[in-house]
Amino acid sequence: MAEFEAHNLATPGDVLVIQGVPNVSNMGGISAQTGKRQGEVGAIVQGGVRDVAHSRAVGYPVWASEVTPVTGKWRLEAAEINGPVQIATSR
């Protein structure tokens, strides 16, 4: 449920970026619905997500590195909000 604090701080037009963990859901349908209500334009998740059909149904685009049914609830915690984002590294 760590992503909900980020949703609370979001302003319309923001994109939620989550550097998550593999093999569990870092974001689900309720989170997508919350993001949509806050006016976010979507989310990018490094890690798993679930409830993809619900996210699509509410019109909240999510790009993720994996899809999993395994909930991350009570397994994750927010380490930083509004921190720097590194999309790719140069080699």
N, CA, C and O atoms as a CHARMM CRD file, in Angstrom:
* protein
*
  364
    1    1 MET  N      0.82000  -1.19200   0.00000 PROA 1      0.00000
    2    1 MET  CA     0.00000   0.00000   0.00000 PROA 1      0.00000
    3    1 MET  C      0.86800   1.26200   0.00000 PROA 1      0.00000
    4    1 MET  O      0.36700   2.37000   0.19200 PROA 1      0.00000
    5    2 ALA  N      2.15700   1.08200  -0.21400 PROA 2      0.00000
    6    2 ALA  CA     3.08300   2.20900  -0.16300 PROA 2      0.00000
    7    2 ALA  C      2.80300   3.24600  -1.23100 PROA 2      0.00000
    8    2 ALA  O      3.05300   4.43300  -1.01700 PROA 2      0.00000
    9    3 GLU  N      2.28400   2.82200  -2.38300 PROA 3      0.00000
   10    3 GLU  CA     2.07400   3.77300  -3.47000 PROA 3      0.00000
   11    3 GLU  C      0.97000   4.77100  -3.16300 PROA 3      0.00000
   12    3 GLU  O      0.89100   5.79900  -3.83600 PROA 3      0.00000
   13    4 PHE  N      0.11600   4.51900  -2.18000 PROA 4      0.00000
   14    4 PHE  CA    -0.97700   5.44100  -1.89000 PROA 4      0.00000
   15    4 PHE  C     -0.48300   6.78100  -1.36900 PROA 4      0.00000
   16    4 PHE  O     -1.14100   7.79800  -1.58900 PROA 4      0.00000
   17    5 GLU  N      0.64600   6.81200  -0.69000 PROA 5      0.00000
   18    5 GLU  CA     1.18800   8.10100  -0.25800 PROA 5      0.00000
   19    5 GLU  C      1.60100   8.92100  -1.46800 PROA 5      0.00000
   20    5 GLU  O      1.42200  10.13900  -1.48100 PROA 5      0.00000
   21    6 ALA  N      2.15100   8.26800  -2.48300 PROA 6      0.00000
   22    6 ALA  CA     2.50700   8.97500  -3.71700 PROA 6      0.00000
   23    6 ALA  C      1.25000   9.50700  -4.40100 PROA 6      0.00000
   24    6 ALA  O      1.25100  10.62900  -4.90900 PROA 6      0.00000
   25    7 HSD  N      0.18300   8.71600  -4.41900 PROA 7      0.00000
   26    7 HSD  CA    -1.07900   9.19000  -4.99000 PROA 7      0.00000
   27    7 HSD  C     -1.58200  10.41900  -4.24000 PROA 7      0.00000
   28    7 HSD  O     -2.08700  11.36100  -4.85100 PROA 7      0.00000
   29    8 ASN  N     -1.44600  10.40900  -2.93100 PROA 8      0.00000
   30    8 ASN  CA    -1.92100  11.54500  -2.13100 PROA 8      0.00000
   31    8 ASN  C     -1.17400  12.83000  -2.46100 PROA 8      0.00000
   32    8 ASN  O     -1.73300  13.91800  -2.32600 PROA 8      0.00000
   33    9 LEU  N      0.07600  12.72200  -2.88900 PROA 9      0.00000
   34    9 LEU  CA     0.88700  13.88700  -3.21600 PROA 9      0.00000
   35    9 LEU  C      0.77500  14.29500  -4.68600 PROA 9      0.00000
   36    9 LEU  O      1.24600  15.36300  -5.07600 PROA 9      0.00000
   37   10 ALA  N      0.16000  13.45400  -5.48300 PROA 10     0.00000
   38   10 ALA  CA     0.09000  13.70000  -6.92600 PROA 10     0.00000
   39   10 ALA  C     -0.80500  14.88100  -7.25600 PROA 10     0.00000
   40   10 ALA  O     -1.78000  15.17300  -6.56200 PROA 10     0.00000
   41   11 THR  N     -0.43700  15.54800  -8.34300 PROA 11     0.00000
   42   11 THR  CA    -1.26400  16.61800  -8.88800 PROA 11     0.00000
   43   11 THR  C     -1.68800  16.21300 -10.29300 PROA 11     0.00000
   44   11 THR  O     -1.02800  15.37500 -10.90800 PROA 11     0.00000
   45   12 PRO  N     -2.75300  16.77400 -10.80900 PROA 12     0.00000
   46   12 PRO  CA    -3.21000  16.41600 -12.14600 PROA 12     0.00000
   47   12 PRO  C     -2.08400  16.52500 -13.18600 PROA 12     0.00000
   48   12 PRO  O     -1.34700  17.51000 -13.22700 PROA 12     0.00000
   49   13 GLY  N     -1.97700  15.49900 -14.01200 PROA 13     0.00000
   50   13 GLY  CA    -0.95400  15.45100 -15.04200 PROA 13     0.00000
   51   13 GLY  C      0.29100  14.67900 -14.65500 PROA 13     0.00000
   52   13 GLY  O      1.13900  14.41200 -15.50600 PROA 13     0.00000
   53   14 ASP  N      0.41900  14.31300 -13.38300 PROA 14     0.00000
   54   14 ASP  CA     1.58900  13.55100 -12.93200 PROA 14     0.00000
   55   14 ASP  C      1.55800  12.11900 -13.45200 PROA 14     0.00000
   56   14 ASP  O      0.49500  11.57300 -13.75000 PROA 14     0.00000
   57   15 VAL  N      2.73900  11.52500 -13.55600 PROA 15     0.00000
   58   15 VAL  CA     2.89900  10.10800 -13.85400 PROA 15     0.00000
   59   15 VAL  C      3.52600   9.46600 -12.62300 PROA 15     0.00000
   60   15 VAL  O      4.56700   9.91500 -12.14400 PROA 15     0.00000
   61   16 LEU  N      2.89300   8.41700 -12.11200 PROA 16     0.00000
   62   16 LEU  CA     3.43200   7.69300 -10.96400 PROA 16     0.00000
   63   16 LEU  C      4.51600   6.75500 -11.46200 PROA 16     0.00000
   64   16 LEU  O      4.27300   5.96000 -12.37000 PROA 16     0.00000
   65   17 VAL  N      5.71300   6.83400 -10.88200 PROA 17     0.00000
   66   17 VAL  CA     6.81900   5.95800 -11.24000 PROA 17     0.00000
   67   17 VAL  C      7.18900   5.15400 -10.00200 PROA 17     0.00000
   68   17 VAL  O      7.48800   5.71600  -8.94800 PROA 17     0.00000
   69   18 ILE  N      7.16400   3.83000 -10.14100 PROA 18     0.00000
   70   18 ILE  CA     7.45700   2.94400  -9.01700 PROA 18     0.00000
   71   18 ILE  C      8.64100   2.06100  -9.37200 PROA 18     0.00000
   72   18 ILE  O      8.59400   1.30400 -10.34200 PROA 18     0.00000
   73   19 GLN  N      9.69600   2.16100  -8.58800 PROA 19     0.00000
   74   19 GLN  CA    10.79000   1.20500  -8.69400 PROA 19     0.00000
   75   19 GLN  C     10.46800   0.12900  -7.67300 PROA 19     0.00000
   76   19 GLN  O     10.80500   0.23900  -6.49400 PROA 19     0.00000
   77   20 GLY  N      9.81200  -0.90700  -8.15300 PROA 20     0.00000
   78   20 GLY  CA     9.29300  -1.92800  -7.26100 PROA 20     0.00000
   79   20 GLY  C     10.19800  -3.12500  -7.12600 PROA 20     0.00000
   80   20 GLY  O     11.40300  -3.05600  -7.37100 PROA 20     0.00000
   81   21 VAL  N      9.59500  -4.21100  -6.73500 PROA 21     0.00000
   82   21 VAL  CA    10.30900  -5.47100  -6.57100 PROA 21     0.00000
   83   21 VAL  C      9.65500  -6.52100  -7.45800 PROA 21     0.00000
   84   21 VAL  O      8.46000  -6.44100  -7.74100 PROA 21     0.00000
   85   22 PRO  N     10.43400  -7.50300  -7.89800 PROA 22     0.00000
   86   22 PRO  CA     9.87900  -8.53900  -8.76800 PROA 22     0.00000
   87   22 PRO  C      9.04900  -9.56200  -7.99300 PROA 22     0.00000
   88   22 PRO  O      9.16800  -9.69700  -6.77500 PROA 22     0.00000
   89   23 ASN  N      8.22000 -10.26600  -8.72700 PROA 23     0.00000
   90   23 ASN  CA     7.45800 -11.42600  -8.24200 PROA 23     0.00000
   91   23 ASN  C      6.29100 -11.11700  -7.31500 PROA 23     0.00000
   92   23 ASN  O      5.62200 -12.03900  -6.84900 PROA 23     0.00000
   93   24 VAL  N      6.02900  -9.85100  -7.03700 PROA 24     0.00000
   94   24 VAL  CA     4.82900  -9.45700  -6.29600 PROA 24     0.00000
   95   24 VAL  C      4.25800  -8.20800  -6.95300 PROA 24     0.00000
   96   24 VAL  O      4.95700  -7.50400  -7.68200 PROA 24     0.00000
   97   25 SER  N      2.99300  -7.94200  -6.69400 PROA 25     0.00000
   98   25 SER  CA     2.34800  -6.77100  -7.26500 PROA 25     0.00000
   99   25 SER  C      2.75000  -5.52200  -6.50000 PROA 25     0.00000
  100   25 SER  O      2.61800  -5.45500  -5.27800 PROA 25     0.00000
  101   26 ASN  N      3.23500  -4.54500  -7.22800 PROA 26     0.00000
  102   26 ASN  CA     3.58400  -3.25300  -6.66200 PROA 26     0.00000
  103   26 ASN  C      2.45300  -2.25300  -6.84500 PROA 26     0.00000
  104   26 ASN  O      2.49000  -1.14700  -6.30600 PROA 26     0.00000
  105   27 MET  N      1.43800  -2.66100  -7.62100 PROA 27     0.00000
  106   27 MET  CA     0.30200  -1.79000  -7.89800 PROA 27     0.00000
  107   27 MET  C     -0.85000  -2.64000  -8.42700 PROA 27     0.00000
  108   27 MET  O     -0.63600  -3.57300  -9.20100 PROA 27     0.00000
  109   28 GLY  N     -2.06100  -2.31400  -8.00900 PROA 28     0.00000
  110   28 GLY  CA    -3.23800  -3.04600  -8.47700 PROA 28     0.00000
  111   28 GLY  C     -4.35500  -2.11500  -8.89700 PROA 28     0.00000
  112   28 GLY  O     -4.14600  -0.91800  -9.09100 PROA 28     0.00000
  113   29 GLY  N     -5.53700  -2.67600  -9.03500 PROA 29     0.00000
  114   29 GLY  CA    -6.68700  -1.94800  -9.54700 PROA 29     0.00000
  115   29 GLY  C     -7.15400  -0.80000  -8.67600 PROA 29     0.00000
  116   29 GLY  O     -7.50300   0.26200  -9.19300 PROA 29     0.00000
  117   30 ILE  N     -7.16800  -0.98500  -7.37900 PROA 30     0.00000
  118   30 ILE  CA    -7.60100   0.09800  -6.48800 PROA 30     0.00000
  119   30 ILE  C     -6.62100   1.26100  -6.57500 PROA 30     0.00000
  120   30 ILE  O     -7.02400   2.42400  -6.54800 PROA 30     0.00000
  121   31 SER  N     -5.34600   0.94600  -6.67800 PROA 31     0.00000
  122   31 SER  CA    -4.34300   1.98400  -6.82400 PROA 31     0.00000
  123   31 SER  C     -4.53100   2.73000  -8.14500 PROA 31     0.00000
  124   31 SER  O     -4.41400   3.95500  -8.18400 PROA 31     0.00000
  125   32 ALA  N     -4.81900   2.00700  -9.22100 PROA 32     0.00000
  126   32 ALA  CA    -5.06700   2.64600 -10.51300 PROA 32     0.00000
  127   32 ALA  C     -6.28000   3.56000 -10.44000 PROA 32     0.00000
  128   32 ALA  O     -6.25700   4.66700 -10.97700 PROA 32     0.00000
  129   33 GLN  N     -7.31500   3.11500  -9.79300 PROA 33     0.00000
  130   33 GLN  CA    -8.51900   3.93400  -9.64900 PROA 33     0.00000
  131   33 GLN  C     -8.22200   5.18800  -8.83400 PROA 33     0.00000
  132   33 GLN  O     -8.72400   6.26700  -9.14600 PROA 33     0.00000
  133   34 THR  N     -7.41400   5.05100  -7.80000 PROA 34     0.00000
  134   34 THR  CA    -7.02100   6.20400  -6.98900 PROA 34     0.00000
  135   34 THR  C     -6.21000   7.18700  -7.82000 PROA 34     0.00000
  136   34 THR  O     -6.43300   8.39500  -7.74900 PROA 34     0.00000
  137   35 GLY  N     -5.26600   6.67000  -8.61100 PROA 35     0.00000
  138   35 GLY  CA    -4.46700   7.53200  -9.47800 PROA 35     0.00000
  139   35 GLY  C     -5.32500   8.28200 -10.48000 PROA 35     0.00000
  140   35 GLY  O     -5.11900   9.47200 -10.72000 PROA 35     0.00000
  141   36 LYS  N     -6.28100   7.58600 -11.06000 PROA 36     0.00000
  142   36 LYS  CA    -7.19900   8.21700 -12.01300 PROA 36     0.00000
  143   36 LYS  C     -7.97600   9.34700 -11.33300 PROA 36     0.00000
  144   36 LYS  O     -8.12100  10.43300 -11.89500 PROA 36     0.00000
  145   37 ARG  N     -8.46900   9.08600 -10.12800 PROA 37     0.00000
  146   37 ARG  CA    -9.22400  10.10000  -9.38200 PROA 37     0.00000
  147   37 ARG  C     -8.36100  11.32000  -9.06000 PROA 37     0.00000
  148   37 ARG  O     -8.86700  12.44200  -9.02600 PROA 37     0.00000
  149   38 GLN  N     -7.06100  11.11000  -8.82400 PROA 38     0.00000
  150   38 GLN  CA    -6.15200  12.21400  -8.51400 PROA 38     0.00000
  151   38 GLN  C     -5.77100  13.01600  -9.76100 PROA 38     0.00000
  152   38 GLN  O     -5.18400  14.09200  -9.65800 PROA 38     0.00000
  153   39 GLY  N     -6.10800  12.48500 -10.93700 PROA 39     0.00000
  154   39 GLY  CA    -5.77400  13.18500 -12.16700 PROA 39     0.00000
  155   39 GLY  C     -4.45400  12.76500 -12.77800 PROA 39     0.00000
  156   39 GLY  O     -3.98300  13.38800 -13.72900 PROA 39     0.00000
  157   40 GLU  N     -3.85000  11.71600 -12.24300 PROA 40     0.00000
  158   40 GLU  CA    -2.61000  11.20400 -12.83000 PROA 40     0.00000
  159   40 GLU  C     -2.91000  10.69000 -14.23800 PROA 40     0.00000
  160   40 GLU  O     -4.02600  10.26000 -14.52900 PROA 40     0.00000
  161   41 VAL  N     -1.90500  10.74200 -15.09800 PROA 41     0.00000
  162   41 VAL  CA    -2.10800  10.28500 -16.47100 PROA 41     0.00000
  163   41 VAL  C     -1.68700   8.83800 -16.67600 PROA 41     0.00000
  164   41 VAL  O     -1.89000   8.29100 -17.76000 PROA 41     0.00000
  165   42 GLY  N     -1.10600   8.20500 -15.66500 PROA 42     0.00000
  166   42 GLY  CA    -0.72500   6.80000 -15.76500 PROA 42     0.00000
  167   42 GLY  C      0.41200   6.47800 -14.82400 PROA 42     0.00000
  168   42 GLY  O      0.82400   7.29700 -14.00200 PROA 42     0.00000
  169   43 ALA  N      0.91800   5.24200 -14.96900 PROA 43     0.00000
  170   43 ALA  CA     1.99600   4.77900 -14.10000 PROA 43     0.00000
  171   43 ALA  C      2.99700   3.95100 -14.87900 PROA 43     0.00000
  172   43 ALA  O      2.65000   3.26000 -15.83600 PROA 43     0.00000
  173   44 ILE  N      4.24600   4.03300 -14.44900 PROA 44     0.00000
  174   44 ILE  CA     5.32900   3.19700 -14.95100 PROA 44     0.00000
  175   44 ILE  C      5.86800   2.43200 -13.75500 PROA 44     0.00000
  176   44 ILE  O      6.24500   3.03000 -12.74800 PROA 44     0.00000
  177   45 VAL  N      5.90500   1.10900 -13.86300 PROA 45     0.00000
  178   45 VAL  CA     6.29600   0.27800 -12.73100 PROA 45     0.00000
  179   45 VAL  C      7.41800  -0.67300 -13.13300 PROA 45     0.00000
  180   45 VAL  O      7.26800  -1.47500 -14.05500 PROA 45     0.00000
  181   46 GLN  N      8.53500  -0.57400 -12.43500 PROA 46     0.00000
  182   46 GLN  CA     9.58500  -1.58100 -12.58100 PROA 46     0.00000
  183   46 GLN  C      9.27000  -2.62800 -11.52800 PROA 46     0.00000
  184   46 GLN  O      9.56500  -2.44800 -10.34700 PROA 46     0.00000
  185   47 GLY  N      8.67100  -3.71500 -11.96700 PROA 47     0.00000
  186   47 GLY  CA     8.19600  -4.74700 -11.06000 PROA 47     0.00000
  187   47 GLY  C      6.81100  -5.19700 -11.49000 PROA 47     0.00000
  188   47 GLY  O      6.33200  -4.83100 -12.56400 PROA 47     0.00000
  189   48 GLY  N      6.18000  -5.98400 -10.65400 PROA 48     0.00000
  190   48 GLY  CA     4.89700  -6.56200 -11.00200 PROA 48     0.00000
  191   48 GLY  C      3.70300  -5.65800 -10.71800 PROA 48     0.00000
  192   48 GLY  O      3.73600  -4.80100  -9.83500 PROA 48     0.00000
  193   49 VAL  N      2.64600  -5.88200 -11.50000 PROA 49     0.00000
  194   49 VAL  CA     1.34600  -5.25400 -11.27400 PROA 49     0.00000
  195   49 VAL  C      0.27500  -6.32100 -11.41400 PROA 49     0.00000
  196   49 VAL  O      0.52300  -7.39300 -11.96700 PROA 49     0.00000
  197   50 ARG  N     -0.91000  -6.02600 -10.91500 PROA 50     0.00000
  198   50 ARG  CA    -2.03300  -6.93600 -11.08800 PROA 50     0.00000
  199   50 ARG  C     -3.28600  -6.13200 -11.41500 PROA 50     0.00000
  200   50 ARG  O     -3.24900  -4.90200 -11.44200 PROA 50     0.00000
  201   51 ASP  N     -4.38200  -6.81900 -11.65900 PROA 51     0.00000
  202   51 ASP  CA    -5.66500  -6.18200 -11.97100 PROA 51     0.00000
  203   51 ASP  C     -5.58200  -5.31500 -13.22600 PROA 51     0.00000
  204   51 ASP  O     -6.13800  -4.21700 -13.26800 PROA 51     0.00000
  205   52 VAL  N     -4.89500  -5.80700 -14.22900 PROA 52     0.00000
  206   52 VAL  CA    -4.68800  -5.04600 -15.46700 PROA 52     0.00000
  207   52 VAL  C     -6.01600  -4.69700 -16.12900 PROA 52     0.00000
  208   52 VAL  O     -6.18600  -3.57800 -16.61400 PROA 52     0.00000
  209   53 ALA  N     -6.95400  -5.63100 -16.15700 PROA 53     0.00000
  210   53 ALA  CA    -8.25500  -5.36000 -16.77900 PROA 53     0.00000
  211   53 ALA  C     -8.97200  -4.20700 -16.08000 PROA 53     0.00000
  212   53 ALA  O     -9.60300  -3.38500 -16.74300 PROA 53     0.00000
  213   54 HSD  N     -8.88600  -4.13700 -14.76600 PROA 54     0.00000
  214   54 HSD  CA    -9.52200  -3.04700 -14.02300 PROA 54     0.00000
  215   54 HSD  C     -8.85000  -1.71300 -14.34800 PROA 54     0.00000
  216   54 HSD  O     -9.53100  -0.70500 -14.54100 PROA 54     0.00000
  217   55 SER  N     -7.52600  -1.70400 -14.40900 PROA 55     0.00000
  218   55 SER  CA    -6.81200  -0.47500 -14.74600 PROA 55     0.00000
  219   55 SER  C     -7.23500   0.02900 -16.11700 PROA 55     0.00000
  220   55 SER  O     -7.43700   1.22800 -16.31000 PROA 55     0.00000
  221   56 ARG  N     -7.36900  -0.88800 -17.06500 PROA 56     0.00000
  222   56 ARG  CA    -7.81200  -0.50400 -18.40500 PROA 56     0.00000
  223   56 ARG  C     -9.24900   0.00300 -18.38200 PROA 56     0.00000
  224   56 ARG  O     -9.58500   0.96700 -19.06900 PROA 56     0.00000
  225   57 ALA  N    -10.09300  -0.65000 -17.58900 PROA 57     0.00000
  226   57 ALA  CA   -11.50800  -0.27200 -17.53500 PROA 57     0.00000
  227   57 ALA  C    -11.71200   1.14400 -17.00200 PROA 57     0.00000
  228   57 ALA  O    -12.62900   1.84200 -17.43600 PROA 57     0.00000
  229   58 VAL  N    -10.87100   1.57000 -16.07200 PROA 58     0.00000
  230   58 VAL  CA   -11.01200   2.93100 -15.52800 PROA 58     0.00000
  231   58 VAL  C    -10.22400   3.95200 -16.34400 PROA 58     0.00000
  232   58 VAL  O    -10.25000   5.14300 -16.03400 PROA 58     0.00000
  233   59 GLY  N     -9.52100   3.49500 -17.38700 PROA 59     0.00000
  234   59 GLY  CA    -8.79200   4.41500 -18.25700 PROA 59     0.00000
  235   59 GLY  C     -7.50000   4.92500 -17.66900 PROA 59     0.00000
  236   59 GLY  O     -7.11900   6.07200 -17.90100 PROA 59     0.00000
  237   60 TYR  N     -6.81500   4.07800 -16.90200 PROA 60     0.00000
  238   60 TYR  CA    -5.54900   4.45400 -16.27200 PROA 60     0.00000
  239   60 TYR  C     -4.44500   3.57400 -16.85600 PROA 60     0.00000
  240   60 TYR  O     -4.32200   2.41300 -16.46600 PROA 60     0.00000
  241   61 PRO  N     -3.63000   4.10400 -17.79000 PROA 61     0.00000
  242   61 PRO  CA    -2.59500   3.29000 -18.40900 PROA 61     0.00000
  243   61 PRO  C     -1.47200   2.93300 -17.43900 PROA 61     0.00000
  244   61 PRO  O     -1.00900   3.77100 -16.66400 PROA 61     0.00000
  245   62 VAL  N     -1.05000   1.69100 -17.49800 PROA 62     0.00000
  246   62 VAL  CA     0.04000   1.20600 -16.65700 PROA 62     0.00000
  247   62 VAL  C      1.03300   0.45500 -17.53600 PROA 62     0.00000
  248   62 VAL  O      0.65600  -0.45400 -18.27500 PROA 62     0.00000
  249   63 TRP  N      2.29800   0.84000 -17.45100 PROA 63     0.00000
  250   63 TRP  CA     3.37200   0.10900 -18.11100 PROA 63     0.00000
  251   63 TRP  C      4.18900  -0.54900 -17.01100 PROA 63     0.00000
  252   63 TRP  O      4.62200   0.12100 -16.07300 PROA 63     0.00000
  253   64 ALA  N      4.40300  -1.85800 -17.11700 PROA 64     0.00000
  254   64 ALA  CA     5.10600  -2.59700 -16.07100 PROA 64     0.00000
  255   64 ALA  C      6.02100  -3.64600 -16.68400 PROA 64     0.00000
  256   64 ALA  O      5.83400  -4.06000 -17.82800 PROA 64     0.00000
  257   65 SER  N      7.00000  -4.06500 -15.91900 PROA 65     0.00000
  258   65 SER  CA     7.92800  -5.08700 -16.40100 PROA 65     0.00000
  259   65 SER  C      7.38600  -6.49600 -16.22200 PROA 65     0.00000
  260   65 SER  O      7.93200  -7.44000 -16.79400 PROA 65     0.00000
  261   66 GLU  N      6.32200  -6.65900 -15.44000 PROA 66     0.00000
  262   66 GLU  CA     5.69600  -7.96900 -15.29600 PROA 66     0.00000
  263   66 GLU  C      4.28400  -7.84700 -14.74500 PROA 66     0.00000
  264   66 GLU  O      3.91500  -6.82600 -14.16400 PROA 66     0.00000
  265   67 VAL  N      3.50700  -8.89500 -14.93700 PROA 67     0.00000
  266   67 VAL  CA     2.15500  -8.99300 -14.39500 PROA 67     0.00000
  267   67 VAL  C      2.13300 -10.21700 -13.49100 PROA 67     0.00000
  268   67 VAL  O      2.62100 -11.28300 -13.86600 PROA 67     0.00000
  269   68 THR  N      1.56800 -10.06000 -12.30500 PROA 68     0.00000
  270   68 THR  CA     1.51100 -11.16200 -11.35100 PROA 68     0.00000
  271   68 THR  C      0.23400 -11.07200 -10.52700 PROA 68     0.00000
  272   68 THR  O     -0.23400  -9.96900 -10.24300 PROA 68     0.00000
  273   69 PRO  N     -0.33800 -12.20400 -10.13900 PROA 69     0.00000
  274   69 PRO  CA    -1.50600 -12.16600  -9.26000 PROA 69     0.00000
  275   69 PRO  C     -1.13800 -12.06000  -7.77300 PROA 69     0.00000
  276   69 PRO  O     -2.02000 -11.91700  -6.92700 PROA 69     0.00000
  277   70 VAL  N      0.13400 -12.12900  -7.46100 PROA 70     0.00000
  278   70 VAL  CA     0.57700 -12.15500  -6.06400 PROA 70     0.00000
  279   70 VAL  C      0.55900 -10.74800  -5.47700 PROA 70     0.00000
  280   70 VAL  O      1.27800  -9.86600  -5.94800 PROA 70     0.00000
  281   71 THR  N     -0.24600 -10.54100  -4.46800 PROA 71     0.00000
  282   71 THR  CA    -0.34000  -9.22600  -3.84200 PROA 71     0.00000
  283   71 THR  C      0.95700  -8.84100  -3.14200 PROA 71     0.00000
  284   71 THR  O      1.64300  -9.67900  -2.55800 PROA 71     0.00000
  285   72 GLY  N      1.27100  -7.56000  -3.21700 PROA 72     0.00000
  286   72 GLY  CA     2.42400  -7.04300  -2.49700 PROA 72     0.00000
  287   72 GLY  C      2.03200  -6.41400  -1.17100 PROA 72     0.00000
  288   72 GLY  O      2.87900  -5.91900  -0.42700 PROA 72     0.00000
  289   73 LYS  N      0.72500  -6.44000  -0.88400 PROA 73     0.00000
  290   73 LYS  CA     0.22400  -5.81700   0.34000 PROA 73     0.00000
  291   73 LYS  C      0.94500  -6.38200   1.56200 PROA 73     0.00000
  292   73 LYS  O      1.05800  -7.59600   1.73000 PROA 73     0.00000
  293   74 TRP  N      1.42200  -5.48600   2.39900 PROA 74     0.00000
  294   74 TRP  CA     2.14500  -5.78000   3.62900 PROA 74     0.00000
  295   74 TRP  C      3.53300  -6.35500   3.36600 PROA 74     0.00000
  296   74 TRP  O      4.20900  -6.78700   4.29900 PROA 74     0.00000
  297   75 ARG  N      3.97100  -6.36400   2.09000 PROA 75     0.00000
  298   75 ARG  CA     5.31100  -6.85800   1.75900 PROA 75     0.00000
  299   75 ARG  C      6.22800  -5.74300   1.27300 PROA 75     0.00000
  300   75 ARG  O      7.42800  -5.95500   1.10500 PROA 75     0.00000
  301   76 LEU  N      5.67000  -4.56000   1.04900 PROA 76     0.00000
  302   76 LEU  CA     6.42500  -3.45000   0.47400 PROA 76     0.00000
  303   76 LEU  C      6.34400  -2.23200   1.38000 PROA 76     0.00000
  304   76 LEU  O      5.40600  -2.09300   2.16500 PROA 76     0.00000
  305   77 GLU  N      7.32200  -1.36100   1.26800 PROA 77     0.00000
  306   77 GLU  CA     7.24900  -0.08900   1.97000 PROA 77     0.00000
  307   77 GLU  C      7.86400   0.99600   1.09900 PROA 77     0.00000
  308   77 GLU  O      8.76200   0.73600   0.29900 PROA 77     0.00000
  309   78 ALA  N      7.36900   2.20500   1.26800 PROA 78     0.00000
  310   78 ALA  CA     7.91200   3.32900   0.50200 PROA 78     0.00000
  311   78 ALA  C      9.26200   3.69800   1.07600 PROA 78     0.00000
  312   78 ALA  O      9.40200   3.89500   2.28300 PROA 78     0.00000
  313   79 ALA  N     10.26600   3.79400   0.20100 PROA 79     0.00000
  314   79 ALA  CA    11.59500   4.19400   0.63400 PROA 79     0.00000
  315   79 ALA  C     11.86400   5.65900   0.33600 PROA 79     0.00000
  316   79 ALA  O     12.62800   6.31300   1.04400 PROA 79     0.00000
  317   80 GLU  N     11.22800   6.17800  -0.72500 PROA 80     0.00000
  318   80 GLU  CA    11.43800   7.56800  -1.10000 PROA 80     0.00000
  319   80 GLU  C     10.28400   8.02200  -1.98500 PROA 80     0.00000
  320   80 GLU  O      9.80000   7.26300  -2.82400 PROA 80     0.00000
  321   81 ILE  N      9.85600   9.23800  -1.79700 PROA 81     0.00000
  322   81 ILE  CA     8.82500   9.84700  -2.63500 PROA 81     0.00000
  323   81 ILE  C      9.39800  11.14000  -3.18600 PROA 81     0.00000
  324   81 ILE  O     10.06000  11.89200  -2.47200 PROA 81     0.00000
  325   82 ASN  N      9.13700  11.39500  -4.46900 PROA 82     0.00000
  326   82 ASN  CA     9.66900  12.55500  -5.18300 PROA 82     0.00000
  327   82 ASN  C     11.18700  12.51600  -5.30700 PROA 82     0.00000
  328   82 ASN  O     11.84200  13.55700  -5.33300 PROA 82     0.00000
  329   83 GLY  N     11.73800  11.31200  -5.38200 PROA 83     0.00000
  330   83 GLY  CA    13.17300  11.16000  -5.58000 PROA 83     0.00000
  331   83 GLY  C     13.51300  11.18400  -7.05700 PROA 83     0.00000
  332   83 GLY  O     12.62100  11.23800  -7.90300 PROA 83     0.00000
  333   84 PRO  N     14.79500  11.14500  -7.37000 PROA 84     0.00000
  334   84 PRO  CA    15.21100  11.14800  -8.77300 PROA 84     0.00000
  335   84 PRO  C     14.79900   9.85100  -9.46300 PROA 84     0.00000
  336   84 PRO  O     14.71500   8.79200  -8.84100 PROA 84     0.00000
  337   85 VAL  N     14.54600   9.96300 -10.76300 PROA 85     0.00000
  338   85 VAL  CA    14.14300   8.80100 -11.56700 PROA 85     0.00000
  339   85 VAL  C     15.18800   8.58800 -12.64400 PROA 85     0.00000
  340   85 VAL  O     15.53200   9.51600 -13.37700 PROA 85     0.00000
  341   86 GLN  N     15.69000   7.37300 -12.74200 PROA 86     0.00000
  342   86 GLN  CA    16.63200   7.02700 -13.79200 PROA 86     0.00000
  343   86 GLN  C     15.93700   6.03300 -14.70300 PROA 86     0.00000
  344   86 GLN  O     15.68100   4.89700 -14.30500 PROA 86     0.00000
  345   87 ILE  N     15.63200   6.44900 -15.91500 PROA 87     0.00000
  346   87 ILE  CA    14.88300   5.60800 -16.84500 PROA 87     0.00000
  347   87 ILE  C     15.78300   4.57200 -17.49700 PROA 87     0.00000
  348   87 ILE  O     15.37800   3.41800 -17.64000 PROA 87     0.00000
  349   88 ALA  N     16.97800   4.94200 -17.89100 PROA 88     0.00000
  350   88 ALA  CA    17.90900   4.01200 -18.52300 PROA 88     0.00000
  351   88 ALA  C     19.32800   4.42900 -18.18700 PROA 88     0.00000
  352   88 ALA  O     19.59200   5.58100 -17.84100 PROA 88     0.00000
  353   89 THR  N     20.21800   3.49000 -18.29400 PROA 89     0.00000
  354   89 THR  CA    21.62300   3.81100 -18.04600 PROA 89     0.00000
  355   89 THR  C     22.38000   3.74200 -19.36400 PROA 89     0.00000
  356   89 THR  O     22.05900   2.93700 -20.23800 PROA 89     0.00000
  357   90 SER  N     23.36400   4.57600 -19.49100 PROA 90     0.00000
  358   90 SER  CA    24.21100   4.50300 -20.69100 PROA 90     0.00000
  359   90 SER  C     25.36500   3.56500 -20.39500 PROA 90     0.00000
  360   90 SER  O     25.84800   3.47700 -19.26600 PROA 90     0.00000
  361   91 ARG  N     25.78200   2.89000 -21.39900 PROA 91     0.00000
  362   91 ARG  CA    26.86900   1.92200 -21.20600 PROA 91     0.00000
  363   91 ARG  C     28.07200   2.33200 -21.95900 PROA 91     0.00000
  364   91 ARG  O     29.09000   1.64200 -21.92000 PROA 91     0.00000
